[in-house]
Amino acid sequence: MSKATDAFCPSNNNQIRLVNDGRLQIIFLGTGSAFAPHGFQSNIFIIKGQTHVLIDLGSKASIALHKAGLAVTDIHHLLTTHSHADHIGGIEELCLRTRYAQPVERRGMDKPTLLTTSDYAPILWECSLRGGLEHSEENQPGKRLNLSDYMNLSFGEFVSGYNRPAYRLTVGEGRDQINLLMMRTNHIPDSSYSWQTAFYSIGVVVDDRVFISGDTMFDRELIDQFAATAEVTFHDCQDYTGGVHASYDELKKLPKKLKQKMFLYHLPDRIYDLFEPTDDGFAGWALPFTKGSYFFD
């Protein structure tokens, strides 16, 4: 493609199909921040042929999925970037519905697969999901449920050569295979100065072509290592400097060659009245599925 904006394909259909013609496709269920009432939340489908992955399943995701003609029971592969509710708040519904309504809604399909790391899976279960899922039944006398009772677990393999821990895994087969590279990011707390002192969070590179930041403070080392070599970048953005996300003003100072392939997402509703990203050299705001999707030939 000649420029990042060429990847965007407008659509007059508000439905999402989880199968396509084999091209890499990125679809945003929503582009809003945790507290954006009109933007849903930044949960993102990756689709290639018969294979799909949903990055994050937030507390508003089931509403967005319904609007798109889908349900949580349609999800085959889920990757979670971190433990905030706008990224994992819908997982309990996914687990309960696929375990107990599976014969009706999933027609005998296997459990959904959680794409994660061996470091994060116990954190997700112990700190966020256990309270609502452990006591649903005893799967053996005296044995309570665990995460693996609800989901298949696929762990990324550690890969060296990066400026922070990184993990690679693949989903699907043949031409429909999606390659994912997950790397640690610096998101919370606001006093953290690097991924090393931060609570667990990750960004993702898809097929070595598309960088998705997840939630992160402004981190030039992250951008230089992973975004600089990508064809297109989707970076989270807030409208003020400080706190736990990269700000518009910080990202605005990046070199032109980085900004011109960067779409901004995870947006507060008010940001649209404050800035015009194309005037500042960005590719633009990331757009939700109601306006179209991103194809990579």
C-alpha positions in Angstrom: 0.0 0.0 0.0 1.2 3.5 -0.7 0.1 5.0 2.6 -1.6 3.9 5.8 -5.0 5.4 4.9 -5.2 3.1 1.9 -5.8 0.2 4.4 -9.1 1.6 5.4 -12.2 0.2 3.6 -15.5 2.0 4.3 -18.6 -0.1 4.7 -22.3 0.5 4.6 -22.9 -2.7 6.5 -22.9 -2.6 10.3 -22.5 -6.4 10.6 -19.1 -8.1 11.3 -18.3 -11.4 9.5 -15.6 -13.4 11.2 -14.6 -15.0 7.9 -13.0 -13.1 5.0 -11.2 -13.6 1.7 -7.9 -14.4 3.3 -6.5 -10.9 3.6 -5.4 -9.6 7.0 -8.3 -7.5 8.4 -8.5 -5.3 11.5 -11.9 -4.3 12.8 -12.5 -2.1 15.9 -15.5 -3.1 17.9 -15.0 0.3 19.5 -12.4 3.0 19.7 -13.3 4.6 23.0 -11.5 4.7 26.3 -12.7 3.1 29.5 -15.0 6.0 30.3 -16.2 7.0 26.8 -20.0 6.5 26.8 -20.3 6.8 23.0 -17.2 5.0 21.8 -17.8 1.6 23.4 -14.3 0.2 24.3 -11.2 -0.5 22.4 -11.7 -4.2 21.6 -10.3 -5.3 18.2 -10.9 -8.2 15.8 -8.1 -9.6 13.7 -9.4 -11.7 10.9 -7.7 -13.7 8.2 -9.7 -16.3 6.1 -11.2 -18.7 8.6 -9.2 -17.5 11.5 -10.1 -14.7 14.0 -8.7 -13.3 17.2 -10.3 -10.7 19.4 -7.9 -8.5 21.3 -9.6 -7.7 24.6 -13.2 -8.3 25.7 -14.3 -5.4 27.8 -17.4 -4.8 29.9 -19.3 -3.2 27.0 -18.2 -5.7 24.4 -21.3 -7.8 24.5 -23.4 -4.8 23.6 -21.0 -3.9 20.7 -21.0 -7.5 19.5 -24.8 -7.6 19.5 -24.8 -4.4 17.4 -22.4 -6.1 15.0 -24.6 -9.2 14.7 -22.4 -11.4 17.0 -22.4 -12.7 20.5 -19.6 -13.6 22.9 -20.2 -17.3 22.0 -18.9 -16.6 18.5 -15.4 -15.8 19.8 -12.8 -18.6 19.1 -9.6 -16.9 20.1 -9.1 -14.2 22.7 -6.0 -12.2 23.6 -6.1 -10.0 26.6 -3.6 -7.1 27.0 -4.2 -6.3 30.7 -6.6 -6.5 33.5 -8.7 -3.3 33.4 -12.4 -3.8 33.0 -12.6 -2.2 29.6 -10.3 -5.0 28.4 -11.4 -8.1 30.4 -14.8 -7.1 31.8 -16.7 -9.4 29.3 -14.6 -12.6 30.0 -16.8 -13.9 32.8 -19.8 -13.8 30.4 -17.8 -15.6 27.7 -16.7 -18.3 30.2 -20.2 -18.8 31.6 -22.1 -18.8 28.3 -19.6 -21.0 26.5 -19.5 -23.6 29.3 -23.3 -23.7 30.1 -25.0 -22.6 26.9 -22.4 -24.2 24.6 -24.6 -27.0 23.3 -27.2 -24.5 22.1 -25.1 -21.6 21.0 -21.8 -23.1 19.9 -23.1 -26.3 18.4 -20.5 -28.6 19.9 -17.5 -26.4 19.3 -14.5 -26.6 21.6 -13.9 -24.1 24.4 -12.6 -20.7 23.3 -8.8 -20.3 23.4 -7.1 -17.7 25.5 -3.9 -16.5 23.9 -1.6 -15.3 26.7 1.6 -16.0 28.6 2.4 -18.3 31.4 3.1 -15.2 33.5 -0.2 -13.5 33.0 -2.7 -16.4 33.1 -2.5 -16.9 36.9 -2.7 -13.1 37.4 -5.9 -12.9 35.3 -7.5 -15.8 37.2 -6.4 -15.1 40.7 -6.8 -11.3 40.7 -9.8 -10.9 38.4 -11.8 -14.0 37.3 -11.7 -16.5 40.2 -14.3 -14.9 42.4 -17.1 -15.1 39.8 -16.1 -18.4 38.2 -14.5 -20.8 40.6 -17.7 -21.8 42.5 -20.0 -22.3 39.5 -19.8 -26.1 40.1 -17.5 -28.9 41.2 -16.0 -30.5 38.2 -14.8 -33.3 40.4 -15.8 -34.0 44.1 -14.1 -31.4 46.2 -12.5 -29.7 43.2 -13.4 -26.2 42.2 -13.1 -24.9 38.7 -10.1 -23.2 37.2 -9.4 -21.1 34.2 -8.6 -24.1 32.1 -12.1 -25.5 32.7 -13.5 -22.6 30.8 -10.9 -21.9 28.2 -8.1 -23.6 26.3 -4.8 -21.9 27.2 -2.2 -21.1 24.5 1.0 -19.6 25.8 3.3 -17.5 23.7 6.9 -18.6 23.4 9.6 -16.3 24.7 11.7 -14.7 22.0 15.0 -12.8 22.5 16.5 -9.9 20.7 14.0 -7.2 21.9 14.4 -4.4 24.4 11.8 -6.0 26.7 10.2 -9.5 27.2 8.4 -10.6 24.0 6.4 -13.7 23.2 5.4 -15.2 19.8 2.5 -17.5 19.0 0.5 -18.4 15.9 -3.2 -19.1 15.4 -4.8 -20.9 12.5 -3.4 -22.9 9.7 -1.9 -22.4 6.2 -2.7 -19.1 4.6 -5.2 -18.3 7.3 -2.5 -18.3 10.0 -2.2 -15.2 12.1 1.2 -14.5 13.7 1.2 -12.6 16.9 4.1 -11.0 18.8 3.3 -9.8 22.3 5.6 -7.4 24.2 5.5 -5.9 27.7 4.3 -2.3 28.0 4.4 0.4 30.7 0.8 1.2 31.6 0.1 1.3 35.4 0.7 2.7 37.9 1.3 6.3 36.8 4.5 6.4 38.9 6.0 3.5 36.9 9.0 4.6 34.8 9.3 1.5 32.5 7.8 -1.9 31.8 10.1 -3.3 34.5 8.2 -1.5 37.3 4.8 -1.7 35.7 1.9 -4.1 36.3 1.5 -6.7 33.5 0.3 -5.2 30.2 1.2 -6.0 26.6 1.1 -4.6 23.1 0.8 -6.7 19.9 2.4 -6.9 16.5 0.2 -8.8 13.9 1.9 -10.7 11.1 5.0 -8.4 11.5 2.9 -5.7 9.7 0.6 -4.0 12.2 1.5 -2.7 15.6 -1.3 -2.3 18.2 0.0 -0.5 21.4 -2.6 -1.7 23.9 -2.6 0.6 26.8 0.7 2.3 27.5 2.2 5.5 28.6 4.3 7.3 26.0 7.3 5.0 25.5 9.7 6.0 22.7 11.7 2.8 23.1 8.5 0.7 22.5 7.7 2.8 19.4 11.2 2.6 18.0 11.4 -1.1 18.5 8.0 -2.3 17.3 6.1 0.5 15.6 8.9 1.9 13.4 9.1 -1.4 11.4 5.4 -1.9 11.1 3.4 -0.8 8.0 0.6 0.7 10.2 0.4 1.5 13.9 -2.7 1.8 16.1 -1.7 3.7 19.2 -3.8 4.5 22.3 -4.2 8.2 23.0 -5.6 10.6 25.6 -6.2 14.3 25.4 -3.8 15.4 28.2 -0.3 14.7 29.3 0.1 12.7 32.5 -1.6 9.6 33.9 -1.3 6.2 32.3 -1.7 6.7 28.5 0.3 8.3 25.8 -1.0 11.8 25.2 -1.8 13.5 21.9 0.8 16.1 22.5 3.5 13.5 23.2 2.7 11.5 20.1 2.5 14.7 18.1 6.2 15.2 18.6 7.1 11.9 16.9 8.9 12.1 13.5 6.7 12.5 10.5 7.5 9.1 9.1 6.1 7.5 12.3 3.0 9.7 12.5 1.9 9.3 8.9 1.2 5.6 9.5 -0.3 6.0 12.9 -4.0 5.9 13.7 -5.1 6.9 17.2 -7.6 5.0 19.3 -8.7 4.4 22.9 -10.1 7.9 22.8 -12.2 10.0 25.2 -15.3 11.4 23.6 -14.1 15.0 24.0 -10.9 14.5 22.1 -12.7 14.9 18.7 -13.5 18.5 19.6 -9.9 19.3 20.6 -7.7 18.0 17.7 -7.6 17.2 14.0 -5.0 14.4 13.7 -4.5 14.7 9.9 -3.5 18.3 10.4 -0.8 17.2 12.7 0.6 14.6 10.4 -1.2 11.5 11.8 -3.0 9.0 9.6 -6.1 9.9 11.5 -8.5 8.6 14.2 -9.0 4.8 14.2 -12.6 4.2 13.1 -15.1 1.6 14.5 -16.7 -1.2 12.6 -19.8 0.9 11.9 -17.7 3.0 9.5 -15.6 0.2 8.0 -12.4 -1.8 8.6 -8.7 -2.0 7.7 -7.5 -4.5 5.1 -3.9 -5.3 4.4 -3.2 -6.9 1.0 
